[in-house]
């Protein structure tokens, strides 16, 4: 052992999971596709359905040239039905999603990582710009972590 710690294997496919696939996992998928879409297979899903894509997150991504306006939220069950679940890495961004991902590892050989990520939708007070700042913080944190984790 060289003292640096275990080397993480190169990720070939990644799934980003959250509660509704409308804010955090939507952003993570769009960011990962922007930076790694030609070298890593990327998807996202929510544990539950019912939420449309959040317009504040779409705006925060658009500010940096990432177009996620066509994103249609999907659940883990829909993703499994459409194409199956075959991922090297599952990144969870909320506790409920983390619990669901750990359940998946009973039948799926995937690494699961929990990246605690604040929910910017709880910011209901303040100006549009103040609310958008919460989404920018989430976006920028995800950019940093995704670039660090998925680089070859």
C-alpha positions in Angstrom: 0.0 0.0 0.0 1.4 3.4 -1.0 -0.3 5.3 1.9 -2.5 7.4 -0.5 -5.5 5.1 -0.1 -7.4 2.9 -2.5 -7.5 4.1 -6.1 -11.1 4.5 -7.4 -11.8 2.7 -10.6 -12.8 4.7 -13.6 -16.5 5.2 -13.8 -18.1 4.1 -17.1 -21.8 4.6 -16.1 -23.3 6.8 -13.4 -26.7 7.3 -12.0 -27.6 10.4 -10.0 -30.6 10.0 -7.6 -32.7 12.4 -5.6 -36.3 12.6 -4.3 -38.1 13.8 -7.5 -35.5 14.2 -10.3 -36.5 17.8 -10.6 -33.7 19.8 -9.0 -30.5 18.2 -7.7 -30.3 15.0 -9.7 -31.5 16.9 -12.8 -28.6 19.3 -12.3 -26.1 16.5 -11.7 -27.1 14.7 -14.8 -27.0 17.8 -17.0 -23.6 18.8 -15.5 -22.1 15.4 -15.9 -23.3 15.1 -19.5 -21.9 18.5 -20.2 -18.4 17.6 -19.0 -18.3 13.8 -19.5 -21.1 12.8 -21.9 -18.9 11.3 -24.5 -16.9 9.2 -22.0 -19.4 8.2 -19.3 -23.0 6.9 -19.6 -25.1 9.2 -17.4 -28.7 9.1 -16.2 -30.7 10.5 -13.3 -33.9 9.4 -11.5 -36.0 10.2 -8.5 -37.4 8.0 -5.9 -40.9 9.5 -6.3 -42.7 11.1 -9.3 -44.9 14.1 -9.5 -42.5 17.1 -9.7 -41.8 19.0 -12.9 -38.3 20.2 -13.7 -37.6 23.2 -11.4 -37.4 26.5 -13.4 -34.9 28.0 -11.0 -32.4 25.1 -11.6 -33.0 25.3 -15.3 -32.1 29.0 -15.2 -29.0 28.4 -13.0 -27.7 25.8 -15.5 -28.6 28.0 -18.4 -26.4 30.8 -17.0 -23.3 28.6 -17.5 -24.3 27.3 -20.9 -25.9 24.0 -19.9 -29.4 23.5 -21.4 -31.6 21.2 -19.3 -34.9 22.7 -20.4 -36.0 19.5 -22.2 -35.4 17.3 -19.1 -38.4 15.3 -18.1 -38.2 13.9 -14.6 -38.3 10.2 -14.2 -38.5 7.8 -11.4 -36.1 4.9 -10.6 -38.9 2.5 -11.4 -39.4 4.1 -14.9 -35.7 4.0 -15.6 -35.5 0.4 -14.6 -38.5 -0.5 -16.8 -37.2 1.4 -19.8 -33.5 0.3 -19.9 -32.7 -1.6 -16.7 -30.3 -0.5 -14.0 -26.7 -1.3 -14.9 -24.4 1.4 -13.3 -20.9 1.4 -11.9 -21.7 4.3 -9.6 -24.9 5.5 -8.0 -24.6 9.0 -6.5 -27.3 9.9 -4.1 -28.1 13.5 -3.2 -30.8 13.1 -0.5 -31.3 10.7 2.4 -34.4 9.0 0.9 -32.5 8.4 -2.4 -29.6 7.0 -0.5 -31.8 4.5 1.3 -33.3 3.4 -2.1 -29.9 3.1 -3.7 -28.6 0.9 -0.8 -31.7 -1.4 -1.4 -30.6 -1.7 -5.0 -27.2 -3.0 -4.1 -28.9 -6.2 -2.9 -29.2 -7.2 -6.6 -27.0 -4.6 -8.4 -23.2 -4.5 -8.1 -22.7 -0.8 -8.0 -20.7 1.6 -5.8 -23.0 4.0 -3.9 -21.8 7.4 -2.7 -23.9 9.8 -0.7 -23.2 13.5 -1.5 -25.3 15.5 1.0 -26.7 18.3 -1.1 -28.9 21.1 0.2 -32.4 21.4 -1.2 -32.6 24.9 -2.7 -36.4 24.7 -3.0 -36.8 25.4 0.7 -35.7 29.0 0.1 -39.2 30.5 -0.4 -38.4 34.0 0.9 -36.4 36.8 -0.7 -36.1 38.2 -4.2 -35.8 36.0 -7.3 -32.0 36.7 -7.3 -31.7 35.7 -3.7 -33.5 32.5 -4.3 -31.5 31.8 -7.5 -28.3 32.1 -5.4 -29.3 29.0 -3.5 -29.6 27.1 -6.8 -26.3 28.5 -8.0 -24.6 27.2 -4.8 -26.0 23.7 -5.4 -25.0 23.9 -9.1 -21.4 25.0 -8.3 -21.0 22.4 -5.6 -22.1 19.6 -8.0 -19.8 20.9 -10.7 -16.8 20.6 -8.4 -17.7 17.1 -7.1 -18.7 15.7 -10.5 -15.5 17.0 -12.2 -13.4 15.5 -9.3 -15.1 12.2 -9.2 -15.6 11.4 -12.9 -12.3 12.5 -14.4 -10.4 9.7 -16.0 
